[in-house]
């Protein structure tokens, strides 16, 4: 009997050891909630980003399957997604979209959310219309305008001409000028904090509007200055990178690249990026004045400047559109254009890059380098596009076109006097631009202003002030 008792006890102990403590059941994720856009919302931007909230009662990590489309039973577009925000790309105007989220925890629990819907804003009505056009003459000089307008924080416009710099109000009325002995082909830049305007002429002089000038180089200046940490940085035609104090009393050459530079520089952190006509791109450390890296791209010519995305990637276009790592200049990807590009790329808030080329093609390219669409037969494009706050893309040749960002179709167009090398800006519901015949235009737009430059790079040198800095 005692032997049976011992065997029974040992068996019980072994069973307890092998089974261990009771395992708590897994609870599935909570139901996804708080959709943005809100369920049944209307008038939603065509560049919206989807977001939601979700949690797990056990604290498990979650992944999501995202369903999205125009059907009430939307298809799966992303599986095992780890973020609670999703960019669906550029959406069509006046369209109802459906979406749902399926939450999955790491232990096999699955919770399906409800199907939500929203409707995008209607296609903007109306058409591009000319409010004002006049030929600019200053200091008895007129002719082609290559400079791009900029705007100060009071809404006044500044534009380089063959005879100097003109100042206009937001309706295009002349309210001031700074005549110069040499043409101003580069674009002015605004120090937003001090509300000062700086510009350069082709004889190497740097001016502060209404506050004097200084010759900083013996070489021509085509590129737009940039302002960083209360200093002005200018790159001349031979590739000298110059730093100038705001009072113009002191200047120094940080580095001499000894190459032809016609494009405008851009700044990310403490790095200044310069591209040259011989197909080279380099990064200069603004603290030490040394080159951090210098890359050559065979058979390329860079006339336009940069756009920089929120992840710090650089975009520049020649015969191809290039995406480069800002850390070392290595190539993420490149995309072949239909012809030489002379303009800066621009980037929408939902991650679409727009660049026009000399063949008259406007390209819409995703941030991974894949083509979204192209629009051909827009004549010869040599200026940068500008993106409106409702997603509409405006681009100039000897016409100005308002382009649907969803498919590249033309919403409206307006013929100009001549081809445009100046880069347009957009504010107060108006587009401001100049052409090669010396005409300045105030054009009623289909957008109120540009996309938020905090989340995009919507125009030449990023914003109205031409800060070109991220």
ChimeraX attribute file (.defattr): number of C-alpha atoms within 10 A of each C-alpha:
attribute: neighborCount
match mode: 1-to-1
recipient: residues
	/A:1	5
	/A:2	7
	/A:3	7
	/A:4	8
	/A:5	10
	/A:6	11
	/A:7	11
	/A:8	11
	/A:9	11
	/A:10	11
	/A:11	12
	/A:12	12
	/A:13	11
	/A:14	11
	/A:15	11
	/A:16	11
	/A:17	10
	/A:18	9
	/A:19	9
	/A:20	9
	/A:21	8
	/A:22	6
	/A:23	7
	/A:24	6
	/A:25	7
	/A:26	14
	/A:27	16
	/A:28	20
	/A:29	25
	/A:30	20
	/A:31	17
	/A:32	20
	/A:33	17
	/A:34	11
	/A:35	18
	/A:36	17
	/A:37	20
	/A:38	16
	/A:39	16
	/A:40	12
	/A:41	14
	/A:42	17
	/A:43	13
	/A:44	20
	/A:45	20
	/A:46	26
	/A:47	24
	/A:48	19
	/A:49	16
	/A:50	16
	/A:51	17
	/A:52	17
	/A:53	15
	/A:54	18
	/A:55	17
	/A:56	17
	/A:57	10
	/A:58	13
	/A:59	10
	/A:60	17
	/A:61	13
	/A:62	21
	/A:63	20
	/A:64	23
	/A:65	18
	/A:66	20
	/A:67	18
	/A:68	23
	/A:69	17
	/A:70	15
	/A:71	12
	/A:72	14
	/A:73	13
	/A:74	17
	/A:75	15
	/A:76	15
	/A:77	12
	/A:78	13
	/A:79	13
	/A:80	13
	/A:81	15
	/A:82	13
	/A:83	12
	/A:84	17
	/A:85	14
	/A:86	16
	/A:87	13
	/A:88	15
	/A:89	17
	/A:90	22
	/A:91	20
	/A:92	20
	/A:93	21
	/A:94	17
	/A:95	17
	/A:96	20
	/A:97	19
	/A:98	20
	/A:99	25
	/A:100	25
	/A:101	29
	/A:102	21
	/A:103	26
	/A:104	23
	/A:105	22
	/A:106	13
	/A:107	12
	/A:108	10
	/A:109	16
	/A:110	19
	/A:111	16
	/A:112	16
	/A:113	16
	/A:114	14
	/A:115	15
	/A:116	21
	/A:117	23
	/A:118	20
	/A:119	22
	/A:120	21
	/A:121	18
	/A:122	15
	/A:123	16
	/A:124	14
	/A:125	9
	/A:126	11
	/A:127	14
	/A:128	20
	/A:129	17
	/A:130	16
	/A:131	13
	/A:132	15
	/A:133	16
	/A:134	12
	/A:135	15
	/A:136	21
	/A:137	16
	/A:138	16
	/A:139	15
	/A:140	8
	/A:141	15
	/A:142	18
	/A:143	17
	/A:144	21
	/A:145	27
	/A:146	26
	/A:147	28
	/A:148	28
	/A:149	29
	/A:150	29
	/A:151	26
	/A:152	18
	/A:153	15
	/A:154	9
	/A:155	15
	/A:156	18
	/A:157	25
	/A:158	28
	/A:159	28
	/A:160	29
	/A:161	31
	/A:162	27
	/A:163	23
	/A:164	24
	/A:165	28
	/A:166	21
	/A:167	21
	/A:168	18
	/A:169	15
	/A:170	17
	/A:171	17
	/A:172	18
	/A:173	12
	/A:174	15
	/A:175	11
	/A:176	14
	/A:177	19
	/A:178	17
	/A:179	19
	/A:180	18
	/A:181	13
	/A:182	17
	/A:183	23
	/A:184	27
	/A:185	27
	/A:186	28
	/A:187	28
	/A:188	29
	/A:189	29
	/A:190	25
	/A:191	21
	/A:192	15
	/A:193	8
	/A:194	10
	/A:195	12
	/A:196	16
	/A:197	20
	/A:198	26
	/A:199	27
	/A:200	34
	/A:201	27
	/A:202	21
	/A:203	19
	/A:204	20
	/A:205	20
	/A:206	23
	/A:207	22
	/A:208	20
	/A:209	20
	/A:210	12
	/A:211	11
	/A:212	11
	/A:213	17
	/A:214	17
	/A:215	15
	/A:216	22
	/A:217	21
	/A:218	13
	/A:219	17
	/A:220	20
	/A:221	29
	/A:222	25
	/A:223	27
	/A:224	29
	/A:225	28
	/A:226	27
	/A:227	24
	/A:228	18
	/A:229	7
	/A:230	13
	/A:231	17
	/A:232	21
	/A:233	24
	/A:234	27
	/A:235	30
	/A:236	30
	/A:237	23
	/A:238	19
	/A:239	21
	/A:240	21
	/A:241	22
	/A:242	21
	/A:243	25
	/A:244	20
	/A:245	14
	/A:246	17
	/A:247	15
	/A:248	20
	/A:249	10
	/A:250	11
	/A:251	18
	/A:252	14
	/A:253	16
	/A:254	19
	/A:255	19
	/A:256	16
	/A:257	18
	/A:258	11
	/A:259	17
	/A:260	20
	/A:261	27
	/A:262	26
	/A:263	26
	/A:264	28
	/A:265	26
	/A:266	28
	/A:267	24
	/A:268	17
	/A:269	11
	/A:270	15
	/A:271	20
	/A:272	24
	/A:273	23
	/A:274	25
	/A:275	30
	/A:276	26
	/A:277	18
	/A:278	17
	/A:279	19
	/A:280	19
	/A:281	19
	/A:282	20
	/A:283	25
	/A:284	21
	/A:285	18
	/A:286	20
	/A:287	9
	/A:288	11
	/A:289	17
	/A:290	13
	/A:291	18
	/A:292	16
	/A:293	16
	/A:294	17
	/A:295	15
	/A:296	14
	/A:297	13
	/A:298	9
	/A:299	9
	/A:300	17
	/A:301	20
	/A:302	28
	/A:303	25
	/A:304	27
	/A:305	29
	/A:306	26
	/A:307	30
	/A:308	26
	/A:309	20
	/A:310	14
	/A:311	8
	/A:312	15
	/A:313	20
	/A:314	24
	/A:315	24
	/A:316	26
	/A:317	31
	/A:318	25
	/A:319	20
	/A:320	19
	/A:321	23
	/A:322	21
	/A:323	24
	/A:324	20
	/A:325	16
	/A:326	21
	/A:327	13
	/A:328	13
	/A:329	20
	/A:330	13
	/A:331	14
	/A:332	13
	/A:333	15
	/A:334	18
	/A:335	16
	/A:336	15
	/A:337	21
	/A:338	17
	/A:339	17
	/A:340	22
	/A:341	30
	/A:342	26
	/A:343	28
	/A:344	29
	/A:345	32
	/A:346	30
	/A:347	30
	/A:348	28
	/A:349	25
	/A:350	20
	/A:351	21
	/A:352	23
	/A:353	25
	/A:354	27
	/A:355	27
	/A:356	34
	/A:357	27
	/A:358	21
	/A:359	18
	/A:360	20
	/A:361	21
	/A:362	26
	/A:363	25
	/A:364	24
	/A:365	20
	/A:366	18
	/A:367	17
	/A:368	13
	/A:369	18
	/A:370	13
	/A:371	15
	/A:372	17
	/A:373	17
	/A:374	18
	/A:375	16
	/A:376	16
	/A:377	10
	/A:378	21
	/A:379	17
	/A:380	22
	/A:381	29
	/A:382	27
	/A:383	28
	/A:384	31
	/A:385	28
	/A:386	32
	/A:387	30
	/A:388	25
	/A:389	22
	/A:390	21
	/A:391	26
	/A:392	26
	/A:393	26
	/A:394	27
	/A:395	27
	/A:396	31
	/A:397	22
	/A:398	20
	/A:399	18
	/A:400	22
	/A:401	22
	/A:402	26
	/A:403	21
	/A:404	20
	/A:405	27
	/A:406	18
	/A:407	15
	/A:408	19
	/A:409	14
	/A:410	16
	/A:411	19
	/A:412	18
	/A:413	17
	/A:414	15
	/A:415	15
	/A:416	19
	/A:417	16
	/A:418	16
	/A:419	22
	/A:420	30
	/A:421	24
	/A:422	29
	/A:423	27
	/A:424	26
	/A:425	28
	/A:426	30
	/A:427	19
	/A:428	14
	/A:429	15
	/A:430	23
	/A:431	25
	/A:432	24
	/A:433	27
	/A:434	32
	/A:435	26
	/A:436	17
	/A:437	17
	/A:438	21
	/A:439	22
	/A:440	22
	/A:441	23
	/A:442	21
	/A:443	21
	/A:444	21
	/A:445	24
	/A:446	25
	/A:447	23
	/A:448	16
	/A:449	19
	/A:450	27
	/A:451	25
	/A:452	16
	/A:453	16
	/A:454	12
	/A:455	14
	/A:456	24
	/A:457	30
	/A:458	32
	/A:459	31
	/A:460	30
	/A:461	29
	/A:462	27
	/A:463	23
	/A:464	25
	/A:465	23
	/A:466	26
	/A:467	21
	/A:468	28
	/A:469	21
	/A:470	17
